[in-house]
């Protein structure tokens, strides 16, 4: 699994906002057998998208801490 954190400053909110993106990984056997370093770019497999929003007074960790 890969996790990326991106911070930016939207003019509409006038404060820094962080977005976490989590990309699923292959299973253990698939990872061992995989030799294609562009697996995700070349794959036709579709992954579901889950967008989780928190309240204005919370941060990106609130979902992780509450579940």
NORBEL-V45592 format. One line per field, one symbol per residue. ss: DSSP state (~ for helix, > for strand, _ for the rest). phi: phi as a letter, one per 30 degrees, with the letter a starting at -180 (. if undefined). psi: psi as a letter, one per 20 degrees, with the letter a starting at -180 (. if undefined). A space follows every 10 residues. Layout:
ss=???
phi=???
psi=???
This chain:
ss=_>>>>>>>>> ____>>>>>> >>>____~~~ ~~~_____~~ ~~________ __________ ~~~~~~_
phi=.cbbcbcabd ddchadbcbc cccdcddedd ddddccdced dcdcdccdcb cccbdddcbd dddddcc
psi=pqppppprnp hhhkqppppp pppqrrrghh ggipioikgh hiqipqqqpo ppqrrhirah ihhhhi.
